[in-house]
Amino acid sequence: MEYIISNMLSSEFPGNLVVERITSHSLQGKILLQVEVSMPPDILIRDAMKIAEEAEKHILEAFSNVIQVCIQLRLGHAISQVNH
């Protein structure tokens, strides 16, 4: 699942978002995700928050067993491609 989410977000938000880490927790057959992402240092905070909200929606729509997604933003870090 982590690989699919990483690829999905990288293709939906090219150049704006790199998935650094995905942590999943299972609770009674449902999944809660914590997704840590890097964004370009010059992105405005409101734009970063909007992208994070859209990313959450994409994940929730794509996976019926995911009930919660928390995106953690790492702003001000240079984006480097992370291979998962």
C-alpha positions as protocol buffer text, in pm:
chain_id: "A"
residue {
  index: 1
  type: MET
  ca { x: 0 y: 0 z: 0 }
}
residue {
  index: 2
  type: GLU
  ca { x: 282 y: 244 z: 85 }
}
residue {
  index: 3
  type: TYR
  ca { x: 438 y: 204 z: -259 }
}
residue {
  index: 4
  type: ILE
  ca { x: 105 y: 265 z: -433 }
}
residue {
  index: 5
  type: ILE
  ca { x: 32 y: 576 z: -224 }
}
residue {
  index: 6
  type: SER
  ca { x: 380 y: 715 z: -283 }
}
residue {
  index: 7
  type: ASN
  ca { x: 349 y: 669 z: -660 }
}
residue {
  index: 8
  type: MET
  ca { x: -6 y: 806 z: -666 }
}
residue {
  index: 9
  type: LEU
  ca { x: 86 y: 1125 z: -481 }
}
residue {
  index: 10
  type: SER
  ca { x: 406 y: 1176 z: -680 }
}
residue {
  index: 11
  type: SER
  ca { x: 211 y: 1156 z: -1006 }
}
residue {
  index: 12
  type: GLU
  ca { x: -79 y: 1372 z: -881 }
}
residue {
  index: 13
  type: PHE
  ca { x: 148 y: 1647 z: -745 }
}
residue {
  index: 14
  type: PRO
  ca { x: 471 y: 1632 z: -950 }
}
residue {
  index: 15
  type: GLY
  ca { x: 738 y: 1871 z: -830 }
}
residue {
  index: 16
  type: ASN
  ca { x: 525 y: 1985 z: -534 }
}
residue {
  index: 17
  type: LEU
  ca { x: 542 y: 1687 z: -307 }
}
residue {
  index: 18
  type: VAL
  ca { x: 772 y: 1399 z: -222 }
}
residue {
  index: 19
  type: VAL
  ca { x: 662 y: 1126 z: 15 }
}
residue {
  index: 20
  type: GLU
  ca { x: 929 y: 1075 z: 280 }
}
residue {
  index: 21
  type: ARG
  ca { x: 761 y: 819 z: 507 }
}
residue {
  index: 22
  type: ILE
  ca { x: 428 y: 641 z: 546 }
}
residue {
  index: 23
  type: THR
  ca { x: 327 y: 486 z: 874 }
}
residue {
  index: 24
  type: SER
  ca { x: 14 y: 273 z: 889 }
}
residue {
  index: 25
  type: HIS
  ca { x: -182 y: 156 z: 1191 }
}
residue {
  index: 26
  type: SER
  ca { x: -454 y: -107 z: 1185 }
}
residue {
  index: 27
  type: LEU
  ca { x: -762 y: -72 z: 1404 }
}
residue {
  index: 28
  type: GLN
  ca { x: -1035 y: -337 z: 1381 }
}
residue {
  index: 29
  type: GLY
  ca { x: -962 y: -404 z: 1014 }
}
residue {
  index: 30
  type: LYS
  ca { x: -942 y: -35 z: 920 }
}
residue {
  index: 31
  type: ILE
  ca { x: -625 y: 158 z: 847 }
}
residue {
  index: 32
  type: LEU
  ca { x: -505 y: 492 z: 978 }
}
residue {
  index: 33
  type: LEU
  ca { x: -219 y: 651 z: 783 }
}
residue {
  index: 34
  type: GLN
  ca { x: 42 y: 907 z: 874 }
}
residue {
  index: 35
  type: VAL
  ca { x: 216 y: 1042 z: 564 }
}
residue {
  index: 36
  type: GLU
  ca { x: 523 y: 1264 z: 595 }
}
residue {
  index: 37
  type: VAL
  ca { x: 591 y: 1472 z: 284 }
}
residue {
  index: 38
  type: SER
  ca { x: 848 y: 1728 z: 173 }
}
residue {
  index: 39
  type: MET
  ca { x: 755 y: 2032 z: -30 }
}
residue {
  index: 40
  type: PRO
  ca { x: 966 y: 2297 z: -201 }
}
residue {
  index: 41
  type: PRO
  ca { x: 1111 y: 2568 z: 25 }
}
residue {
  index: 42
  type: ASP
  ca { x: 944 y: 2846 z: -176 }
}
residue {
  index: 43
  type: ILE
  ca { x: 587 y: 2713 z: -148 }
}
residue {
  index: 44
  type: LEU
  ca { x: 341 y: 2924 z: 48 }
}
residue {
  index: 45
  type: ILE
  ca { x: 203 y: 2760 z: 361 }
}
residue {
  index: 46
  type: ARG
  ca { x: -158 y: 2798 z: 244 }
}
residue {
  index: 47
  type: ASP
  ca { x: -69 y: 2630 z: -87 }
}
residue {
  index: 48
  type: ALA
  ca { x: 108 y: 2348 z: 98 }
}
residue {
  index: 49
  type: MET
  ca { x: -197 y: 2298 z: 319 }
}
residue {
  index: 50
  type: LYS
  ca { x: -425 y: 2288 z: 15 }
}
residue {
  index: 51
  type: ILE
  ca { x: -206 y: 2026 z: -154 }
}
residue {
  index: 52
  type: ALA
  ca { x: -202 y: 1822 z: 170 }
}
residue {
  index: 53
  type: GLU
  ca { x: -585 y: 1834 z: 189 }
}
residue {
  index: 54
  type: GLU
  ca { x: -613 y: 1721 z: -173 }
}
residue {
  index: 55
  type: ALA
  ca { x: -364 y: 1440 z: -109 }
}
residue {
  index: 56
  type: GLU
  ca { x: -570 y: 1321 z: 189 }
}
residue {
  index: 57
  type: LYS
  ca { x: -884 y: 1315 z: -27 }
}
residue {
  index: 58
  type: HIS
  ca { x: -709 y: 1118 z: -302 }
}
residue {
  index: 59
  type: ILE
  ca { x: -592 y: 855 z: -54 }
}
residue {
  index: 60
  type: LEU
  ca { x: -932 y: 822 z: 114 }
}
residue {
  index: 61
  type: GLU
  ca { x: -1105 y: 786 z: -225 }
}
residue {
  index: 62
  type: ALA
  ca { x: -856 y: 528 z: -349 }
}
residue {
  index: 63
  type: PHE
  ca { x: -862 y: 297 z: -44 }
}
residue {
  index: 64
  type: SER
  ca { x: -1194 y: 204 z: 114 }
}
residue {
  index: 65
  type: ASN
  ca { x: -1026 y: 49 z: 419 }
}
residue {
  index: 66
  type: VAL
  ca { x: -840 y: 371 z: 508 }
}
residue {
  index: 67
  type: ILE
  ca { x: -1048 y: 570 z: 756 }
}
residue {
  index: 68
  type: GLN
  ca { x: -804 y: 847 z: 846 }
}
residue {
  index: 69
  type: VAL
  ca { x: -508 y: 1016 z: 680 }
}
residue {
  index: 70
  type: CYS
  ca { x: -278 y: 1264 z: 850 }
}
residue {
  index: 71
  type: ILE
  ca { x: -34 y: 1449 z: 623 }
}
residue {
  index: 72
  type: GLN
  ca { x: 270 y: 1593 z: 800 }
}
residue {
  index: 73
  type: LEU
  ca { x: 435 y: 1872 z: 603 }
}
residue {
  index: 74
  type: ARG
  ca { x: 809 y: 1927 z: 594 }
}
residue {
  index: 75
  type: LEU
  ca { x: 845 y: 2275 z: 453 }
}
residue {
  index: 76
  type: GLY
  ca { x: 1171 y: 2445 z: 370 }
}
residue {
  index: 77
  type: HIS
  ca { x: 1354 y: 2126 z: 276 }
}
residue {
  index: 78
  type: ALA
  ca { x: 1486 y: 2079 z: -73 }
}
residue {
  index: 79
  type: ILE
  ca { x: 1289 y: 1817 z: -261 }
}
residue {
  index: 80
  type: SER
  ca { x: 1484 y: 1509 z: -355 }
}
residue {
  index: 81
  type: GLN
  ca { x: 1328 y: 1203 z: -510 }
}
residue {
  index: 82
  type: VAL
  ca { x: 1283 y: 923 z: -262 }
}
residue {
  index: 83
  type: ASN
  ca { x: 1251 y: 574 z: -401 }
}
residue {
  index: 84
  type: HIS
  ca { x: 1013 y: 342 z: -218 }
}
